[in-house]
Amino acid sequence: MGHWDSEKLSEIRSRLEKRVVTLPDGTTVPCVGQGTWHMAENPRERAEEIKALQLGIELGMKVIDTAEMYGHGAAERLVGEAIKGRRDEVFLVSKVYPHHSGLDKIATACENSLKRLGTDYLDLYLLHWRGRVPLEETVEGMEKLRKEGKILRWGVSNFDTDDMEELWSIPDGRNCAVNQVLYHLGSRGIDFDLLPWHRAHRLPIMAYSPLAQGGSLRKQLLTDPAVQSLAEKYRVKPLQIALAWTIRTNDVIAIPKAGRQQHVLENAEAAAIELTPEDLEKLDRAFPKPRKKVPLDMI
């Protein structure tokens, strides 16, 4: 539990436990989880990254998202180390490369991920993005893995509205549990039609990079006057306001990556910030949603 006050950690956890998202099968998960993109890239940061993930689990951020792509499997191995002996406390998500998503390769790809993670099943397995393999074939492979107990449910990532419509039209396509896409205050393209489509079909969104992936957009989130004024109002940091905005409804699971324990704590605390309609209006003016269809943002 590190050097933090156990009472404070318990209070944060109880707040987070009240903010949940319901998956299509009725399973509930916290609205804030943990991403692992760019983790396990620097050996000197490994110990701290493992502690950060473990603190997140203590705080109730049990959704841990990784992928075979991240560090060519290194992130999965790091996660495996962090969750050793506490697999039952975690909702484990990994992703398969598009070129591994055909019937000839998906079982092997899944098995390799399971080995790296040190587990015999995934709570959720996602197609990382669309490739050349027909969707029908990927869905068939996912369903086979589900029936074998290797995965409990499956979903997709980086799918736009037309992709979701296509998925919905094929056999077993409606067994999809989630769509993971880029979504944050500075990237609101999905608000135009994808998010409404998901709400109409009662299918949650998983938001990756909910605090923006560095660069000018992240700087904008940190320095925008509307964000700063709300940070002062709630006595929190600007990025906590940005994260609170992403999880403002009960159908988005945010998975910010935090390789340091302090950042994990701040992410968990953001779940307790309940923005008012006036707050949301202020942020809408500063970061308006698009008035027409825009290409799906991906990084």
N, C-alpha and C positions, 0 to 999 in steps of 0.2 A: 504493500500500500504506500510505499515511499514515506516521505516526511510530512505528509498532509494529515490534518486532523481527521480522525475516523468519523467523528460526528458530522463534519462538513461533507465528507464523501458520501455518507449515508443519506444525508439530506438531498444532495444532488441526484443520487441514484433514485430516490423515491419520486422526485420530480420528473425524471426522465421516464420512469416506469408508467407515468400517467399519459405520456405523449406517444401513442402507438399508431402504427399503420396496419390495417388488416389486409392480408393477402387473400386471393380468391378462394383458397381452401379453408379460410377462417383462422389461420395462424396469425398471431399478432407479433410484430417486431417493433423495437424502438424507432422513433423518427430520425435519430442520429446514430450512425454506425461509424465504422473506421475503414478508410481506404488505405491501400498499400503501394500505390504506384510510386516508383522511384525509391522505395525502401530497399534495403539490402544491397545498395550500390556502393556504400562506403563502409569497409570493415570497421573503421573506428567508431562508427555510429551504431553498430549492430546492437550492442548491449542496451543502449538507451532506447532504440526502436522497439526492442522486445519488452522493456519495462513500460514503454508508452502503450503498447497494445494490451499488456496485462492490466495496466491501470484502467484502460478503457473498459475491459471486461468487468473489473471491480465496480465501475460506475454504471454498469448496465448497458454499455454500448456493445451489445453482443453480436451485431452484424459486422462481420469482418469480410471485406471484399478484396479478392486478389485475382490473379490470372496467370496462365502458363506463360504469357508473353512477358510479364514483369520480371526483368532481370534474367530472362531465359530460365525461369523456374526458381530463381534465388529468392524472390519474395514469398513464394509458397513455402519454401524450406524455412524461412524466417518465421512465418506464421505458424508452421508446424511446431517450431521450437517454443513459441510464445504460448500456444494452447495445450502443450503437453500436460496430460493429467487433468485437464479441465475441458475436454471436448464437449461435454454435455451442456456447458455454460454458453456455448457459442453457436451462432447461426452462420455457418460457413458458406461463402460464395466464391466460386472461381469461374473462369471463362475459357472457352476453347477458341483457338485460332480458326478463322474461316476455312483454311486449307486442311484443317484436321476434322472438319465437321461432317464429312461424308461417312457413309456406313462402313467403309473400309478402314477408317482411322479414328473415329470418335471414341470407341471403346478403349483403345490403347491410350489416347490422349487423356481421357478421364482417369484411367488406371495410373498413369504417370503422375497426374496431379494429386491423386489420393496418396500415393507413396511419398511424394514430397511433403505433403501436409501431415502425414502420419495418422491418417484416418481411413475408415473403410466406407465412408459415404459423405456426400456433399448435401447440404440443405438446399442449395440452389446452384444450378449450372447454367451459364449463359453463353450464347453464341456471341462472340466479341463484336463482330460487325458482319455485314453481308459480304459474301465472296461469290465464287463461281458455283459452289455446290447448290443444287436446287433446294429450296426451303423444305419441300416435302421429304427429302432424304434426311436433312438435319433433324426435322421433327420426328421422323421415324426412329432415328438413332437415339434421340433424347428419350423418347417413350420407352425404348428397349432398356436403356440404362435405368429408367425409373422403375420399370417392372422388375428389374434385377436387384433393386435396392441400392444401386451405386449412387443414385441421386434421389432426393425426395421430391424435387420439383425442378422445372427448367424455365428459362426465359430468354430474352434477347437483349441486345445492346446496340445503341446507335441506329435504331429503326425509326424512320419518319412515318408520317400518317399513311402514305400509300403502301409502305412495307407492312405496316400493321394490318391494313385492309387485306393485303395479299395473304398474310399469315392466317388471318381469321377465316379465309375462304378455303383453306386446305384441311384435309382430315387431321384431327387432333390438334390443329393449330390453336384452338381456343383453350388448350391446356396451359398456355403460356401464363406464367405467374407474375412477370414484371418486365419492364423495358428500362434499361439503364441508359441515360442520356446526359449530355452536358447541360447543366441548368444552374444559373445563378443570377443575381440581380443585374449583372451587366450582360447577360446572354439569355434573353427572354423569348427567343424565337418559338419555342414550343408552346408559349401561351396563346399563340394565334389559333392553331388547330390541333396540334398533337395532344396537348394536355386536355382540352375539351373532349377529344376522342376517347382518351383514357378514362376520363370521368364518366362518360356515357356508357363505357363498357366495364366500369368498376375495376379497373386494372391499375395498380399503383405504378408510379414512376420512381426510379432510383436515380438520384441526382449525383453524378460524379463531378469532381472539382467544383463544389458548391461555393468555394471561396475564391474562384478564378485561379488559373495556373500561372501565377507570377506575372511579370510584364506590366504593360500600361493599364490593363483592365483591373488588375489587383490594386494597383496604385490608385486608380479612380475610386474603387470601393473604400480604400483607406482614407482618402482625402475629400470625398464629396461632402459638401456642407450639410446636406439632408441627413446623410448617414452619421456624420460627426455630431450633429445636434441630438439625434436619437441616442447615440452612444453616451452623450453627457446626461441626457434625461434618465436613462436606465443605469448609469454608472458602470458601463461595460466598455469593451473595445469595439471599434468600428466593424471588424470582421465578425464579431458576435452578433451584431445587428444584421449583417448580410446573411449569416447562417439562420438566424431566427426568421428572416424573410423567406428563405427557401423552404422552411418547414412550417410555414404559416397555416397550411391546411393539413388535413389528416390523411392525405394520399400521396405524400412525397417522402421518401427515405433519403436523407442526405448522407453521403459517405466521405466526409473530409479526411484527407490524409494528414496525420500528425505524428511526426517522428519524435516529438519531445513531450514529456509528461505534462508540462505546463500547458501546452497547446491542447492536449487531450482534455484536460480539466476545463479549459475555456470553451471547447466545443460542447462538452456535456452541459455546462452552465447555460449555453445559448438556448437549450430546450425549455428553460424556465421563463424566457422572455416572451411575453404575449403582446405582440404589437396591436395597437388599437386601429380601428378603421381610419382615424385621422393620420396615424403614423404611416399606414399603408398608402394613403393618398399622397402624402408627402414624398414617399419613395417612388410612387408611380410617376409623379411629375418629374423627378430627377432621372428616373430610369424607365421611360415609357415602354409599354409592350408594343410590338410591331402592329401596324395597321393592315399589313398584307402578308401573304405567305413569304417566308424567307428560307433559304436552304438550312438544313439541320447543321448546327455547329458541332464540330468534332475536333478533339485534340489528341 
